[in-house]
Amino acid sequence: MSFSLPDLPYAYDALGPYMSAETLEFHHDKHHQAYVTNGNKLLEGSGLEGKSLEEVVKESFGKNQGLFNNAGQHYNHIHFWKWMKPNGGGKSLPGKLQAAIDSDLGGYDKFREDFLAAGAGQFGSGWAWLTFKNGKLEVTKTPNGENPLVHGGTPLLGVDVWEHSYYIDYRNARPKYLEAWFDNLVNWEYVEELFEAASK
């Protein structure tokens, strides 16, 4: 399969004031497009043509770094756009997801604190994750374009802490970006959808 850039599920200005139209235009139209363009070039002759994106990510990890970097970031960003919505965030999570967060992660407030700490504590570029692994939820972080798929988990929620995700709006204040993102943009319904699929 070749990679293609998905449309944003909302207007460029729909996530303001927490994420500006300028950030989304650069992040989606330039950065994500570059992962798609470069990924397609690197896919040719890799032996992974025709595989699903998830398979390309898993099978290129540790073997074809260039392809992995672009395929991993393409996968991450396809979900990143869906992990946000206008008027998102809030503490009223879907029931099954809330119950799992209570039992596995010590409740919403503890989960929020640990997730924000993972994002703030990721040195350099990378991601913080809510991951489903071995039947339980975990908060994890990864460098660069890595994601839980290559560590035996399923990503349910991920926040991009590469500087291009926040520098236009927050400059170097990554913790401020993370708080604004978590509290005002997260699409919990999509997280629940991924959780239900992963926990079947």
C-alpha positions as CSV (number, residue, x, y, z in Angstrom):
1,M,0.0,0.0,0.0
2,S,1.2,3.5,-0.7
3,F,0.9,6.2,2.0
4,S,-1.5,9.1,1.5
5,L,-2.1,12.3,3.5
6,P,-5.6,12.2,5.2
7,D,-7.7,15.3,5.3
8,L,-8.0,16.9,8.8
9,P,-11.3,16.0,10.4
10,Y,-12.0,19.7,11.2
11,A,-11.1,23.2,9.8
12,Y,-7.6,24.5,10.4
13,D,-8.9,27.1,12.8
14,A,-11.2,24.7,14.7
15,L,-8.8,23.9,17.6
16,G,-8.1,27.5,18.6
17,P,-7.0,29.0,20.9
18,Y,-5.2,25.9,22.0
19,M,-3.7,25.0,18.6
20,S,-3.6,27.6,16.0
21,A,-4.5,27.4,12.3
22,E,-0.8,28.2,11.5
23,T,0.4,25.3,13.6
24,L,-2.0,22.9,11.9
25,E,-1.1,24.1,8.4
26,F,2.6,23.6,9.0
27,H,2.2,20.3,11.0
28,H,-0.4,18.7,8.6
29,D,0.4,20.2,5.2
30,K,4.2,20.3,5.5
31,H,5.5,17.8,8.2
32,H,2.9,15.0,7.8
33,Q,3.1,15.4,4.0
34,A,6.9,15.0,4.1
35,Y,6.5,11.7,6.0
36,V,4.1,10.5,3.3
37,T,6.3,11.6,0.4
38,N,9.5,10.2,1.9
39,G,7.8,7.1,3.1
40,N,6.5,6.3,-0.3
41,K,9.9,6.7,-1.8
42,L,11.5,4.4,0.8
43,L,8.7,1.8,0.6
44,E,9.7,1.1,-3.0
45,G,12.1,-1.9,-3.1
46,S,11.8,-2.4,0.6
47,G,10.0,-5.8,0.3
48,L,7.1,-4.4,2.4
49,E,5.0,-3.0,-0.5
50,G,1.5,-4.3,-0.2
51,K,1.6,-4.7,3.6
52,S,-0.7,-2.7,5.9
53,L,0.8,0.4,7.5
54,E,0.9,-1.3,10.9
55,E,2.9,-4.2,9.3
56,V,5.3,-1.8,7.6
57,V,5.9,0.0,10.9
58,K,6.5,-3.2,12.9
59,E,8.6,-5.0,10.2
60,S,10.8,-2.0,9.4
61,F,11.6,-1.3,13.0
62,G,15.3,-2.0,13.7
63,K,15.9,-3.1,10.1
64,N,15.1,-0.1,7.8
65,Q,15.5,3.0,9.9
66,G,14.6,5.5,7.2
67,L,11.4,3.7,6.2
68,F,10.5,3.2,9.9
69,N,10.9,6.8,10.7
70,N,8.5,8.0,8.0
71,A,6.0,5.1,8.4
72,G,6.0,5.4,12.1
73,Q,5.3,9.1,12.0
74,H,2.7,8.6,9.3
75,Y,0.9,6.1,11.5
76,N,1.2,8.4,14.6
77,H,-0.1,11.4,12.8
78,I,-3.1,9.7,11.2
79,H,-4.3,9.0,14.7
80,F,-3.0,12.3,16.2
81,W,-5.5,14.3,14.1
82,K,-8.3,12.1,15.3
83,W,-7.1,12.3,18.9
84,M,-8.1,15.9,18.9
85,K,-11.5,17.7,18.4
86,P,-12.9,21.1,19.0
87,N,-14.2,21.4,22.6
88,G,-12.5,18.2,23.6
89,G,-10.8,17.2,26.8
90,G,-12.7,17.3,30.1
91,K,-13.1,14.7,32.8
92,S,-16.3,13.0,31.6
93,L,-14.7,9.9,29.9
94,P,-16.7,7.1,28.4
95,G,-17.6,4.5,31.0
96,K,-15.5,1.5,30.1
97,L,-12.4,3.7,29.5
98,Q,-12.9,5.5,32.8
99,A,-13.3,2.1,34.6
100,A,-10.0,0.9,33.1
101,I,-8.2,4.1,34.0
102,D,-9.5,3.8,37.6
103,S,-8.4,0.2,37.9
104,D,-5.1,0.3,36.0
105,L,-3.8,3.9,36.4
106,G,-5.2,5.1,39.8
107,G,-7.9,7.3,38.4
108,Y,-8.2,10.3,36.1
109,D,-6.1,12.8,38.0
110,K,-3.2,10.3,38.5
111,F,-3.4,9.3,34.8
112,R,-3.4,13.0,33.7
113,E,-0.4,13.8,36.0
114,D,1.6,10.7,34.7
115,F,0.7,11.4,31.0
116,L,1.7,15.0,31.2
117,A,4.9,14.0,33.0
118,A,5.7,11.5,30.3
119,G,5.3,14.1,27.6
120,A,7.3,16.8,29.5
121,G,10.0,14.3,30.4
122,Q,10.6,12.9,26.9
123,F,14.1,14.2,26.1
124,G,14.2,15.7,22.6
125,S,11.5,14.7,20.1
126,G,9.0,12.0,20.7
127,W,5.6,11.0,22.0
128,A,3.7,10.3,25.2
129,W,1.1,7.5,25.1
130,L,-1.8,5.8,26.7
131,T,-1.1,2.2,25.7
132,F,-3.0,-1.0,26.0
133,K,-0.6,-3.9,26.6
134,N,-1.0,-7.4,28.1
135,G,-4.7,-6.6,29.0
136,K,-3.9,-3.4,30.9
137,L,-3.5,0.3,30.4
138,E,0.0,1.9,30.7
139,V,1.4,5.4,30.3
140,T,4.5,5.2,28.2
141,K,6.8,7.5,26.1
142,T,8.9,6.9,23.0
143,P,11.6,8.8,21.2
144,N,11.3,10.2,17.7
145,G,8.7,8.3,15.6
146,E,8.5,5.2,17.7
147,N,5.2,4.1,19.0
148,P,3.7,1.3,21.2
149,L,3.2,-1.0,18.2
150,V,6.9,-1.9,18.1
151,H,6.9,-2.7,21.9
152,G,4.0,-5.1,21.9
153,G,1.3,-2.6,22.7
154,T,-1.6,-0.8,21.1
155,P,-1.6,3.1,21.2
156,L,-4.9,4.4,22.5
157,L,-3.9,8.1,22.9
158,G,-0.7,9.9,21.8
159,V,0.5,13.4,22.1
160,D,3.2,14.7,19.8
161,V,6.0,16.5,21.6
162,W,8.2,17.3,18.6
163,E,8.7,21.1,18.6
164,H,6.8,21.5,15.4
165,S,3.7,20.5,17.3
166,Y,3.8,23.4,19.7
167,Y,6.5,25.9,19.0
168,I,4.5,28.4,17.0
169,D,1.9,28.6,19.8
170,Y,3.8,28.0,23.0
171,R,7.5,28.6,22.1
172,N,9.6,26.4,24.4
173,A,6.8,25.9,27.0
174,R,6.1,22.2,26.4
175,P,4.3,21.6,29.7
176,K,1.9,24.4,29.0
177,Y,1.1,22.9,25.6
178,L,0.6,19.5,27.1
179,E,-1.9,20.8,29.7
180,A,-3.8,22.8,27.1
181,W,-3.9,19.8,24.8
182,F,-5.0,17.3,27.4
183,D,-7.6,19.5,29.0
184,N,-9.2,21.1,25.9
185,L,-8.5,19.0,22.8
186,V,-8.5,15.2,23.5
187,N,-11.2,13.3,21.6
188,W,-12.1,10.7,24.3
189,E,-14.7,9.1,22.1
190,Y,-12.0,8.1,19.7
191,V,-9.8,6.8,22.5
192,E,-12.7,4.7,23.7
193,E,-13.2,3.4,20.2
194,L,-9.6,2.2,20.0
195,F,-9.8,0.8,23.5
196,E,-12.8,-1.3,22.7
197,A,-11.2,-2.6,19.5
198,A,-7.9,-3.4,21.4
199,S,-9.5,-5.1,24.3
200,K,-11.8,-7.5,22.4
